[in-house]
Amino acid sequence: MITLTRDKLRVERHPGWALIRIDRPHKRNALDRALRAGLMAALRGLEGEARAIVLTGSGSAFCAGLDLTERAADRAAGQDTGGAEWVELNAAIRAHPAAFIAAVNGMALGGGVTLMNSCDLALASDNATFACPELGFATYASASGPTTQLSGIARKRAAWLLLTTERLDATTVERWGLLNEVVAPPALLPRAAALAERLAGYDPVALTAVKQALDHIPAVIRGWREAMEYGQRVNAGIRHHNNHTPSQETTP
């Protein structure tokens, strides 16, 4: 294992996979500008190296969202508040060739919910809590709201999250479909690591193609025949790529 420490961020490299830990516990892992830039740099650095990436937090929080103090200061100075690069960061997670696993170790608020939604898989400890408090500040949850709805949950459940601003426990969020599993706190990172190791053992071209299909099919394709024909094209593309990459061991 190779551990790299950046300001407010830790990256642990393992064979075929990596763990990114947001390390700003005194601010509940709120994402300031430097931390968002560090996350983007970490994603670029792991591209082509890690087939799976676990994203977690330090201390009692997963992520309390964007740094509101910094954003308020930016607004007062008439500066951009980072909305565009926040969109780019989450889009980079979705577009990254690696599969992402959120390991939600504690509180996830606003942008923390967005990060969880942007990951392909999501686990949480049974003491984790989730909320979108933005309406209480006369604001729309401009990232966690849309990504929650794109995750396929019922409108009534999305409305509860966005309109009541109440904190939800992990069992409720799992039942709603935003989490895959809820585990005891000591089991969270071992379970996430085991999943990452499993994913890291798969063919990287096929892994990335499956990840892309998970977004492409519901967004673009509606009919069964069209969906299955798309699946055939995906497999043809995987075979073509692997058959023309001499260093890549392929399976017939």
C-alpha positions in Angstrom: 0.0 0.0 0.0 1.3 3.5 -0.9 -0.2 6.4 1.0 0.0 9.9 -0.4 -1.0 12.8 1.8 -2.2 16.1 0.3 -3.6 19.0 2.2 -7.0 17.8 3.5 -6.9 14.6 1.4 -5.3 11.2 1.7 -4.9 8.8 -1.3 -4.1 5.1 -0.5 -3.0 3.1 -3.5 -3.5 -0.7 -3.5 -3.0 -3.2 -6.3 -5.7 -2.3 -8.8 -7.7 0.0 -6.6 -7.4 3.1 -4.4 -9.0 4.7 -1.4 -9.6 8.5 -1.3 -10.2 9.9 2.2 -11.5 13.4 2.7 -9.4 14.5 5.7 -10.8 17.7 7.1 -12.7 16.4 10.2 -12.6 19.7 12.1 -14.9 21.1 9.3 -16.9 17.9 9.0 -15.1 17.3 5.7 -16.7 20.3 4.0 -15.3 20.8 0.6 -13.4 24.1 0.1 -11.9 25.2 -3.1 -8.5 23.6 -2.4 -10.1 20.3 -1.4 -12.2 20.2 -4.6 -9.1 20.8 -6.7 -7.3 18.1 -4.8 -10.0 15.6 -5.5 -10.0 16.4 -9.2 -6.2 16.0 -9.2 -6.5 12.7 -7.4 -9.0 11.5 -10.0 -6.7 12.4 -12.9 -3.7 10.7 -11.1 -5.7 7.4 -10.7 -7.0 7.3 -14.2 -5.6 4.2 -16.0 -4.2 2.9 -12.7 -7.1 2.1 -10.4 -10.1 0.0 -11.6 -12.0 0.8 -8.5 -11.9 3.8 -6.1 -13.4 3.9 -2.6 -14.4 7.4 -1.4 -14.8 8.0 2.3 -14.4 10.6 5.0 -12.5 11.1 8.3 -13.9 11.4 11.7 -17.7 11.5 12.3 -18.6 12.9 8.9 -18.5 11.6 5.3 -18.9 15.1 3.9 -21.0 18.1 5.1 -21.1 19.6 1.6 -19.4 22.6 0.2 -17.6 25.0 2.5 -20.4 27.6 3.1 -18.1 30.1 4.8 -15.8 30.2 1.8 -18.8 30.5 -0.6 -20.3 33.4 1.5 -16.9 35.2 1.3 -16.8 34.6 -2.4 -20.2 36.1 -2.9 -19.4 39.1 -0.8 -16.4 39.7 -3.0 -18.4 39.3 -6.1 -16.5 36.2 -7.1 -17.6 32.9 -8.6 -18.7 30.5 -5.8 -17.4 27.3 -7.5 -20.7 25.9 -8.8 -19.3 25.1 -12.3 -16.2 23.3 -11.0 -18.4 21.4 -8.5 -20.5 20.1 -11.4 -17.2 19.2 -13.3 -15.9 17.2 -10.3 -19.0 15.1 -10.0 -19.2 14.7 -13.8 -15.6 13.5 -13.6 -16.5 10.8 -11.2 -19.3 9.6 -13.5 -17.0 9.7 -16.5 -14.0 8.1 -14.8 -13.0 4.6 -16.1 -12.9 3.3 -12.5 -15.9 2.1 -10.6 -16.5 4.3 -7.5 -17.7 3.0 -4.2 -18.9 5.5 -1.6 -18.2 4.3 2.0 -20.3 6.7 4.0 -18.8 6.7 7.4 -21.0 9.4 9.0 -23.0 12.5 8.3 -23.6 13.3 4.6 -25.2 16.7 4.0 -26.0 18.5 0.7 -22.8 18.0 -1.3 -22.0 14.9 0.6 -25.3 13.4 -0.7 -24.2 14.5 -4.2 -20.8 12.7 -3.9 -22.6 9.5 -2.7 -25.1 9.8 -5.6 -22.2 10.3 -8.1 -20.6 7.0 -7.0 -21.6 3.8 -8.7 -22.0 1.8 -5.5 -22.7 3.1 -2.0 -22.3 1.6 1.4 -22.9 3.2 4.8 -22.3 2.6 8.4 -25.5 2.2 10.4 -24.8 5.4 12.3 -24.6 7.5 9.1 -27.2 10.2 8.5 -28.3 12.0 5.4 -30.0 15.4 4.7 -30.4 18.1 2.1 -30.7 21.2 4.3 -30.5 23.8 1.5 -34.2 24.9 1.5 -33.6 26.1 5.1 -31.1 28.6 3.7 -33.6 29.7 0.9 -31.6 27.7 -1.6 -32.3 24.8 -4.0 -30.2 21.7 -3.5 -28.8 22.3 -7.0 -26.6 19.2 -7.1 -27.9 16.7 -4.5 -31.5 17.3 -5.6 -31.1 16.5 -9.3 -28.7 13.6 -8.7 -31.1 12.1 -6.1 -33.9 12.2 -8.6 -31.7 10.8 -11.4 -30.9 7.9 -9.0 -34.4 6.7 -9.7 -36.2 7.1 -6.3 -39.9 8.0 -6.2 -40.8 11.6 -6.4 -42.5 11.5 -3.0 -39.2 10.3 -1.4 -37.2 12.9 -3.2 -39.7 15.6 -2.1 -39.3 14.4 1.5 -35.6 14.8 1.4 -35.6 18.2 -0.3 -38.7 19.8 1.3 -38.5 18.7 4.9 -34.7 19.0 5.2 -34.9 16.3 7.9 -32.0 14.0 8.6 -32.6 10.4 7.5 -31.0 7.3 8.9 -29.0 4.9 6.8 -31.7 2.2 6.9 -34.3 4.5 5.4 -31.9 5.7 2.7 -31.1 2.1 1.8 -34.8 1.2 1.6 -35.3 4.2 -0.7 -32.6 2.8 -3.0 -29.8 5.4 -2.6 -27.6 2.9 -0.7 -26.6 -0.7 -1.6 -25.8 -1.9 2.0 -25.8 -0.7 5.6 -23.1 -2.3 7.8 -21.8 -1.9 11.3 -19.1 0.9 11.5 -16.1 -1.5 11.9 -17.2 -3.4 8.9 -17.5 -0.4 6.5 -14.0 -0.1 5.1 -13.3 -3.8 5.0 -16.5 -4.4 3.1 -15.7 -1.5 0.7 -12.1 -2.8 0.2 -13.4 -6.3 -0.6 -15.7 -4.9 -3.2 -12.9 -2.8 -4.7 -10.6 -5.8 -4.8 -13.3 -7.8 -6.6 -13.9 -5.0 -9.2 -10.2 -4.5 -9.7 -10.0 -8.2 -10.8 -12.3 -7.6 -13.8 -11.2 -6.7 -17.3 -10.8 -2.9 -17.2 -12.3 -2.4 -20.7 -15.4 -4.4 -19.8 -15.7 -2.7 -16.3 -15.7 0.8 -17.9 -18.1 -0.3 -20.6 -20.6 -1.6 -18.0 -20.3 1.6 -15.9 -21.0 3.7 -19.0 -24.0 1.5 -20.0 -25.5 2.0 -16.5 -25.9 5.7 -17.4 -26.5 5.5 -21.1 -29.4 3.0 -21.2 -31.9 4.9 -18.9 -30.9 8.3 -20.3 -31.0 7.5 -24.0 -32.7 4.1 -24.7 -36.4 3.3 -24.0 -37.3 0.1 -26.0 -36.3 -3.4 -25.1 -35.0 -4.3 -28.6 -33.0 -1.1 -28.8 -31.5 -1.8 -25.3 -30.5 -5.3 -26.2 -29.0 -4.2 -29.5 -27.0 -1.6 -27.6 -25.8 -4.4 -25.3 -24.6 -6.3 -28.3 -22.7 -3.3 -29.6 -21.0 -2.8 -26.2 -19.7 -6.4 -26.2 -18.5 -6.0 -29.7 -16.6 -2.9 -28.7 -15.0 -4.7 -25.7 -13.9 -7.6 -27.9 -12.6 -5.3 -30.6 -10.5 -3.3 -28.1 -9.1 -6.4 -26.3 -8.3 -8.2 -29.6 -6.3 -5.2 -30.8 -4.4 -4.7 -27.6 -1.4 -7.1 -27.6 -0.6 -6.6 -23.9 -4.2 -7.2 -22.7 -5.1 -10.8 -21.8 -8.6 -11.5 -23.1 -11.3 -14.1 -22.4 -13.2 -15.5 -25.4 
